[in-house]
Amino acid sequence: MGAVPEADWNRLLAFDREHVWHPYAPLPAPYPPRPVVSAEGTRLRLAGGGELIDAMASWWSVIHGHRHPAIVAALREQAETMPHAMFGGLTHEPAIRLCERLAAIAPGDLDRVFLADSGSVSVEVALKLCVQYWNGNGEERTRMLALRGGYHGDTAGAMALCDPEQGMHRMYADALPRHVFAPRPPAGFGAPLDRDWAAAVEGLFERHGGELAGAFVEPVAQGAGGMWFYSPECLRFLREQCDRHGVLLVADEIAVNFGRTGALFACEHAGVVPDVICVGKSLTGGAITLAAAIASERVAAAVGRSEPGALMHGPTFMANPLACAAALASTELILAGGWREDVPRIEAALRAALAPARELPGVADVRALGAIGVIEMEEEVDVPAAADAAAAEGVWLRPFSRLIYTMPPYVCTDEEIATIGRAMVRAAEAVSDW
């Protein structure tokens, strides 16, 4: 599409305000979104000629930067041959090659792959895997264990796994299945196992272990539930409890997979292999939606013995060839390994850049883990004010709740990370007296 004249932008934005829902936003919109006309590398180009560093990696997905030439070339080549074909009764090379790669790089013995449309859908598939696993083993278990503070998606099954009291979906709690919720792990990535927390979790497994089909966890870093970093020892303890009670451990790595925390998969920090792992977001480098649920042969065999005899899920766009081609290009870049140097570099740069925020009034905490940096405020953030302050520094931020945070592309330079950090501090200053 060509350049949009300013008059047309005014009309389009007026329609957008009245008729177009944006994520977690009211309608009509209380403040206008920024119109983006193109993106390249770490930058979003705006109507009118400005540009912003995409410190969100467009919701944590564009790890290689926008329009990476290898991903664009893969999309273009696939679009010219087969943009889509149904996966029911048919198959194609991009899907097979992608599943082959995911099976090779997933932790431990996880090598049975279901390609889903989105992260939320991969969680729904993981839920079905847990239920059908137990059906195939002659038991009807449908309850799950999840962690307070967790977030697993916006579809119904995934919402039921989110914190039912403090999470963003709490208004739906009475309309959703009631699962078992363990306390949020104490903060501190390098902390030892908290014995009080472990005792509380152990008590839940003792009381409910016989009815639990699975335990869902975001390994070492809870994302949309608070950018909360906790000890790998907690994940090890959950694995032990799941093994003791025969419960499947499901690692929701959608936000933190492919290097975000400094390990290829976050569960590797604990030396833990889950029974099912969900991946997404950066799987395609943010070019197009795709996710996956990857299970062990043991889980797949039990699902095959279940009453339906097959995993009962089948999205229309499952294994979309365009998305699979993009994912093959993105995972090729991941396997090249540059993130292993980039992510620790970004973590060190974020720690330095965010340090001044510790002295600001209203700041509760400042933390970083891998390519994640957080300023946590004592009060809810005025999102428009914080975003405007960051934009004045040339950075796109999307704060939420009490958090001003970044999950930038891995290809950001040290100078760009310093700019992001400065913008975050300015945003905190802008809302510290609000």
C-alpha positions as CSV (number, residue, x, y, z in Angstrom):
1,M,0.0,0.0,0.0
2,G,1.2,3.5,-0.8
3,A,1.7,6.4,1.5
4,V,-1.6,7.6,3.2
5,P,-2.3,11.3,3.0
6,E,-2.7,13.1,6.3
7,A,-6.4,13.8,5.6
8,D,-7.0,10.1,5.1
9,W,-5.1,9.2,8.3
10,N,-7.4,11.6,10.1
11,R,-10.4,9.7,8.7
12,L,-8.9,6.3,9.4
13,L,-8.0,7.1,13.0
14,A,-11.5,8.5,13.6
15,F,-13.0,5.3,12.4
16,D,-10.4,3.3,14.4
17,R,-11.4,5.2,17.6
18,E,-15.1,4.4,17.3
19,H,-15.2,1.0,15.7
20,V,-11.9,-1.0,16.2
21,W,-11.1,-2.8,19.4
22,H,-7.5,-2.8,20.5
23,P,-6.1,-5.3,23.0
24,Y,-7.4,-4.7,26.6
25,A,-8.8,-1.3,25.6
26,P,-12.2,0.3,25.8
27,L,-14.4,1.4,22.8
28,P,-14.4,4.2,21.9
29,A,-10.7,4.5,22.6
30,P,-9.9,7.1,25.3
31,Y,-6.6,8.0,23.5
32,P,-5.5,7.5,20.0
33,P,-3.0,4.8,19.0
34,R,0.1,5.8,17.1
35,P,-0.2,5.0,13.4
36,V,2.7,2.8,12.1
37,V,3.4,2.8,8.4
38,S,6.4,0.5,8.2
39,A,8.9,-1.3,10.4
40,E,12.5,-2.4,9.9
41,G,15.2,-3.7,12.2
42,T,14.5,-2.3,15.7
43,R,12.4,0.7,14.4
44,L,8.7,1.4,13.9
45,R,8.1,4.2,11.4
46,L,5.1,6.4,12.1
47,A,2.8,8.4,9.9
48,G,4.3,11.9,9.7
49,G,7.9,10.7,9.6
50,G,8.8,9.9,13.2
51,E,10.2,6.6,14.3
52,L,10.4,4.7,17.6
53,I,12.7,1.9,18.9
54,D,10.3,-1.1,19.4
55,A,11.3,-1.8,23.0
56,M,8.4,-4.3,23.1
57,A,9.6,-6.4,20.2
58,S,6.0,-6.1,19.2
59,W,4.8,-8.1,22.2
60,W,8.0,-10.0,22.7
61,S,8.0,-11.7,19.3
62,V,10.3,-9.8,16.9
63,I,13.6,-11.1,18.4
64,H,15.6,-10.8,15.2
65,G,14.2,-7.3,14.3
66,H,11.4,-6.4,11.9
67,R,11.6,-7.6,8.3
68,H,14.7,-9.7,8.8
69,P,15.8,-10.5,5.2
70,A,15.9,-14.3,5.8
71,I,12.4,-14.4,7.1
72,V,11.0,-12.1,4.4
73,A,12.7,-14.3,1.8
74,A,11.2,-17.4,3.2
75,L,7.7,-15.9,3.3
76,R,8.0,-14.6,-0.2
77,E,9.2,-17.9,-1.6
78,Q,6.4,-19.8,0.2
79,A,3.7,-17.3,-0.9
80,E,4.6,-18.0,-4.5
81,T,4.1,-21.7,-4.2
82,M,1.5,-22.5,-1.5
83,P,0.3,-19.9,1.1
84,H,-2.1,-22.4,2.7
85,A,-3.4,-25.9,2.5
86,M,-5.5,-27.7,5.1
87,F,-3.5,-30.0,7.4
88,G,-6.3,-32.6,7.8
89,G,-5.4,-35.5,5.6
90,L,-2.7,-33.5,3.9
91,T,0.9,-32.6,4.8
92,H,3.7,-30.5,3.4
93,E,7.4,-30.0,3.6
94,P,7.6,-26.8,5.7
95,A,5.5,-28.4,8.4
96,I,7.4,-31.6,8.5
97,R,10.8,-29.8,8.5
98,L,9.7,-27.5,11.3
99,C,8.4,-30.3,13.5
100,E,11.6,-32.2,12.8
101,R,13.6,-29.1,14.0
102,L,11.4,-28.5,17.1
103,A,11.7,-32.1,18.1
104,A,15.5,-31.8,17.8
105,I,15.9,-28.7,19.9
106,A,13.1,-29.2,22.5
107,P,14.2,-30.3,26.0
108,G,14.8,-34.0,26.7
109,D,12.5,-36.5,25.0
110,L,9.9,-34.0,23.8
111,D,9.4,-34.8,20.1
112,R,5.7,-35.1,19.4
113,V,4.6,-31.7,17.9
114,F,1.2,-30.1,17.5
115,L,1.3,-26.8,15.4
116,A,-1.2,-24.3,16.7
117,D,-2.4,-20.9,15.6
118,S,-1.4,-18.9,18.6
119,G,0.0,-19.2,22.1
120,S,-3.4,-19.4,23.7
121,V,-4.3,-22.2,21.4
122,S,-1.2,-24.2,22.2
123,V,-2.2,-23.9,25.9
124,E,-5.7,-25.2,25.0
125,V,-4.0,-28.1,23.2
126,A,-1.8,-28.8,26.3
127,L,-4.9,-28.9,28.5
128,K,-6.5,-31.5,26.1
129,L,-3.3,-33.5,26.2
130,C,-3.4,-33.7,30.0
131,V,-7.1,-34.7,30.1
132,Q,-6.7,-37.3,27.3
133,Y,-3.5,-38.6,28.8
134,W,-5.4,-39.6,31.9
135,N,-8.4,-40.9,30.0
136,G,-6.0,-43.1,28.0
137,N,-4.6,-44.4,31.3
138,G,-8.0,-45.3,32.6
139,E,-8.6,-42.3,34.9
140,E,-10.8,-39.2,34.5
141,R,-8.7,-36.3,35.8
142,T,-9.7,-32.8,34.6
143,R,-8.4,-30.4,37.3
144,M,-5.1,-28.6,36.9
145,L,-2.7,-26.9,39.2
146,A,-1.3,-23.5,38.3
147,L,0.5,-20.7,40.1
148,R,-0.8,-17.5,41.5
149,G,0.4,-14.5,39.4
150,G,0.4,-16.7,36.3
151,Y,-0.9,-15.8,32.8
152,H,-1.5,-18.4,30.1
153,G,-3.7,-16.7,27.5
154,D,-7.1,-15.2,26.6
155,T,-9.1,-18.2,25.5
156,A,-11.5,-19.9,28.0
157,G,-9.3,-22.9,29.0
158,A,-6.2,-20.7,29.2
159,M,-8.0,-18.1,31.2
160,A,-9.0,-20.7,33.8
161,L,-5.3,-21.2,34.5
162,C,-4.7,-17.5,35.1
163,D,-4.7,-16.1,38.6
164,P,-8.5,-16.1,39.4
165,E,-8.2,-13.3,42.0
166,Q,-5.5,-10.9,40.9
167,G,-5.3,-11.7,37.1
168,M,-6.8,-9.7,34.3
169,H,-9.5,-12.4,33.7
170,R,-10.8,-12.5,37.3
171,M,-14.3,-11.3,36.2
172,Y,-14.8,-14.5,34.3
173,A,-13.8,-16.8,37.3
174,D,-17.3,-18.0,37.9
175,A,-17.8,-19.0,34.2
176,L,-14.6,-21.1,34.1
177,P,-13.4,-24.4,35.5
178,R,-12.1,-24.2,39.0
179,H,-8.5,-25.4,39.3
180,V,-6.0,-25.6,42.1
181,F,-3.8,-22.6,42.6
182,A,-0.4,-22.7,44.4
183,P,1.1,-19.6,45.9
184,R,3.3,-17.4,43.6
185,P,6.9,-18.4,44.1
186,P,8.9,-15.9,46.1
187,A,10.8,-13.3,44.0
188,G,14.4,-13.7,43.3
189,F,16.0,-15.6,40.4
190,G,19.0,-16.6,42.4
191,A,17.3,-17.3,45.6
192,P,17.3,-20.7,47.4
193,L,14.1,-22.8,47.7
194,D,11.7,-21.1,50.1
195,R,10.7,-23.8,52.6
196,D,7.4,-22.2,53.5
197,W,6.4,-22.0,49.8
198,A,7.5,-25.6,49.2
199,A,5.5,-26.8,52.2
200,A,2.4,-25.0,50.9
201,V,2.8,-26.5,47.4
202,E,3.5,-30.0,48.8
203,G,0.3,-29.7,50.9
204,L,-1.7,-28.9,47.7
205,F,-0.3,-32.0,45.9
206,E,-1.0,-34.1,49.0
207,R,-4.6,-33.0,49.0
208,H,-5.3,-32.8,45.3
209,G,-2.6,-35.0,43.6
210,G,-5.1,-37.8,42.9
211,E,-7.4,-35.5,40.9
212,L,-4.8,-33.4,39.1
213,A,-4.2,-34.0,35.4
214,G,-1.4,-31.4,34.9
215,A,0.5,-28.6,36.5
216,F,1.0,-25.4,34.4
217,V,3.9,-23.1,35.0
218,E,5.7,-20.3,33.3
219,P,9.3,-21.3,34.0
220,V,11.4,-18.8,36.2
221,A,9.6,-15.7,34.7
222,Q,5.9,-15.0,34.9
223,G,5.1,-12.6,32.0
224,A,1.8,-10.7,31.8
225,G,1.1,-11.6,35.4
226,G,3.8,-9.3,36.6
227,M,7.2,-9.8,34.9
228,W,8.0,-11.8,38.1
229,F,11.3,-13.6,38.3
230,Y,11.7,-16.6,40.6
231,S,14.2,-19.3,41.5
232,P,14.8,-22.3,39.3
233,E,14.7,-24.3,42.6
234,C,10.9,-23.8,42.6
235,L,10.6,-25.3,39.2
236,R,12.7,-28.3,40.3
237,F,10.5,-28.7,43.3
238,L,7.4,-28.7,41.1
239,R,8.9,-31.4,38.9
240,E,9.6,-33.5,41.9
241,Q,6.0,-33.1,43.2
242,C,4.6,-33.9,39.7
243,D,6.7,-37.1,39.5
244,R,5.6,-38.1,43.0
245,H,1.9,-37.8,42.2
246,G,2.0,-38.8,38.5
247,V,0.9,-35.3,37.4
248,L,2.0,-34.0,34.0
249,L,4.2,-30.9,34.1
250,V,3.4,-28.3,31.4
251,A,5.9,-25.5,30.7
252,D,4.3,-22.5,29.2
253,E,7.3,-20.9,27.5
254,I,5.4,-18.8,25.0
255,A,6.9,-15.5,26.3
256,V,10.3,-16.8,27.4
257,N,11.3,-19.4,24.8
258,F,14.2,-19.1,22.3
259,G,16.7,-17.3,24.6
260,R,14.7,-14.5,26.2
261,T,15.9,-15.5,29.8
262,G,19.4,-16.4,28.7
263,A,18.7,-20.1,28.0
264,L,17.3,-21.5,24.9
265,F,14.3,-22.7,27.0
266,A,13.7,-21.2,30.4
267,C,13.2,-24.6,32.0
268,E,16.8,-25.4,31.3
269,H,17.8,-23.0,34.1
270,A,16.4,-25.7,36.5
271,G,17.7,-28.7,34.5
272,V,14.0,-29.8,34.2
273,V,12.3,-31.5,31.3
274,P,8.5,-30.9,31.3
275,D,6.1,-33.4,29.9
276,V,4.6,-30.8,27.5
277,I,6.1,-27.5,26.4
278,C,4.3,-24.6,24.7
279,V,6.2,-22.3,22.5
280,G,5.1,-19.3,20.3
281,K,5.5,-15.6,19.9
282,S,9.2,-15.5,18.7
283,L,8.8,-18.9,16.9
284,T,8.4,-17.1,13.6
285,G,10.4,-14.0,14.6
286,G,7.2,-12.1,14.9
287,A,6.4,-12.2,11.2
288,I,3.2,-14.3,11.4
289,T,1.3,-16.1,14.1
290,L,2.3,-19.7,15.0
291,A,2.8,-21.7,18.2
292,A,3.3,-25.3,19.1
293,A,2.7,-27.8,21.9
294,I,5.4,-30.4,22.1
295,A,5.0,-33.6,24.1
296,S,6.8,-36.8,24.9
297,E,6.1,-40.1,23.3
298,R,4.7,-41.3,26.6
299,V,2.1,-38.6,26.6
300,A,1.3,-39.1,22.9
301,A,0.9,-42.9,23.4
302,A,-1.6,-42.4,26.2
303,V,-3.6,-39.9,24.1
304,G,-3.8,-42.5,21.4
305,R,-5.3,-44.9,23.9
306,S,-7.9,-42.4,25.0
307,E,-11.6,-42.7,24.2
308,P,-11.4,-40.6,21.0
309,G,-8.2,-42.3,19.8
310,A,-6.9,-39.0,18.5
311,L,-5.9,-35.6,19.9
312,M,-9.2,-33.7,19.5
313,H,-8.1,-30.4,18.1
314,G,-7.7,-29.2,14.6
315,P,-7.5,-25.4,13.7
316,T,-8.3,-24.4,10.2
317,F,-4.9,-22.7,9.8
318,M,-3.0,-25.5,11.6
319,A,0.6,-25.8,10.2
320,N,0.0,-22.9,7.8
321,P,2.8,-23.2,5.2
322,L,3.6,-19.5,5.3
323,A,4.0,-19.6,9.1
324,C,6.0,-22.8,9.0
325,A,8.4,-21.2,6.4
326,A,8.9,-18.2,8.6
327,A,9.5,-20.4,11.7
328,L,12.1,-22.4,9.8
329,A,13.9,-19.2,8.9
330,S,13.6,-17.8,12.5
331,T,14.8,-21.0,14.2
332,E,17.7,-21.2,11.8
333,L,18.7,-17.8,13.1
334,I,18.2,-19.0,16.7
335,L,20.4,-22.1,16.0
336,A,23.1,-19.8,14.6
337,G,23.5,-18.8,18.3
338,G,24.0,-15.1,18.2
339,W,21.5,-14.7,21.0
340,R,23.9,-16.4,23.4
341,E,26.1,-13.3,23.3
342,D,23.3,-10.7,22.7
343,V,21.0,-11.6,25.6
344,P,23.7,-11.4,28.4
345,R,24.9,-8.2,26.8
346,I,21.4,-6.8,26.9
347,E,20.9,-7.9,30.5
348,A,24.1,-6.1,31.6
349,A,23.1,-3.0,29.6
350,L,19.6,-2.9,31.1
351,R,20.9,-3.3,34.6
352,A,23.2,-0.2,34.1
353,A,20.6,1.8,32.2
354,L,17.8,1.2,34.7
355,A,19.8,1.8,37.9
356,P,18.9,5.5,38.2
357,A,15.2,4.5,38.6
358,R,16.0,3.0,42.0
359,E,16.3,6.6,43.4
360,L,12.9,7.8,42.1
361,P,9.9,8.2,44.4
362,G,7.2,5.7,43.8
363,V,9.5,3.0,42.5
364,A,9.1,-0.3,44.2
365,D,11.7,-2.4,42.4
366,V,14.0,-2.5,39.4
367,R,15.1,-5.8,37.9
368,A,16.4,-7.5,34.8
369,L,16.7,-11.1,33.6
370,G,18.1,-11.9,30.2
371,A,16.5,-9.6,27.7
372,I,13.8,-8.4,30.1
373,G,14.0,-5.2,32.1
374,V,11.4,-3.9,34.6
375,I,10.7,-0.9,36.6
376,E,7.9,-1.7,39.1
377,M,6.0,1.2,40.5
378,E,4.2,1.3,43.8
379,E,1.0,2.4,42.2
380,E,-0.8,1.7,38.9
381,V,0.9,3.3,36.0
382,D,-0.8,6.1,33.9
383,V,-0.2,4.2,30.7
384,P,-0.7,7.2,28.2
385,A,1.6,9.4,30.3
386,A,4.3,6.8,30.6
387,A,4.1,5.9,26.9
388,D,4.2,9.6,25.9
389,A,7.3,10.2,28.0
390,A,9.0,7.2,26.4
391,A,8.0,8.3,22.9
392,A,9.6,11.7,23.6
393,E,12.8,9.8,24.0
394,G,12.2,7.9,20.7
395,V,11.1,4.6,22.3
396,W,7.8,2.6,22.1
397,L,6.8,1.2,25.5
398,R,3.5,-0.4,26.5
399,P,3.4,-0.4,30.3
400,F,0.7,-2.3,32.2
401,S,-0.5,-2.4,35.8
402,R,2.4,-1.2,37.9
403,L,5.0,-2.1,35.4
404,I,7.2,-0.1,33.0
405,Y,9.1,-2.8,31.2
406,T,11.0,-3.8,28.0
407,M,11.5,-7.1,26.2
408,P,13.5,-5.7,23.2
409,P,14.7,-7.4,20.0
410,Y,18.0,-9.2,20.6
411,V,19.6,-7.2,17.8
412,C,19.4,-3.9,19.7
413,T,22.7,-2.2,19.9
414,D,24.2,-1.1,23.3
415,E,23.3,2.5,22.3
416,E,19.7,1.5,21.7
417,I,19.4,-0.4,25.0
418,A,20.8,2.7,26.7
419,T,18.1,4.8,25.0
420,I,15.4,2.3,26.0
421,G,16.6,2.4,29.6
422,R,16.7,6.2,29.6
423,A,13.1,6.2,28.2
424,M,11.9,3.8,30.9
425,V,13.4,6.1,33.6
426,R,11.7,9.1,32.0
427,A,8.4,7.2,32.0
428,A,8.8,6.4,35.7
429,E,9.6,10.0,36.4
430,A,6.5,11.1,34.5
431,V,4.2,8.9,36.6
432,S,6.0,8.9,39.9
433,D,3.9,11.7,41.3
434,W,0.7,10.8,39.5
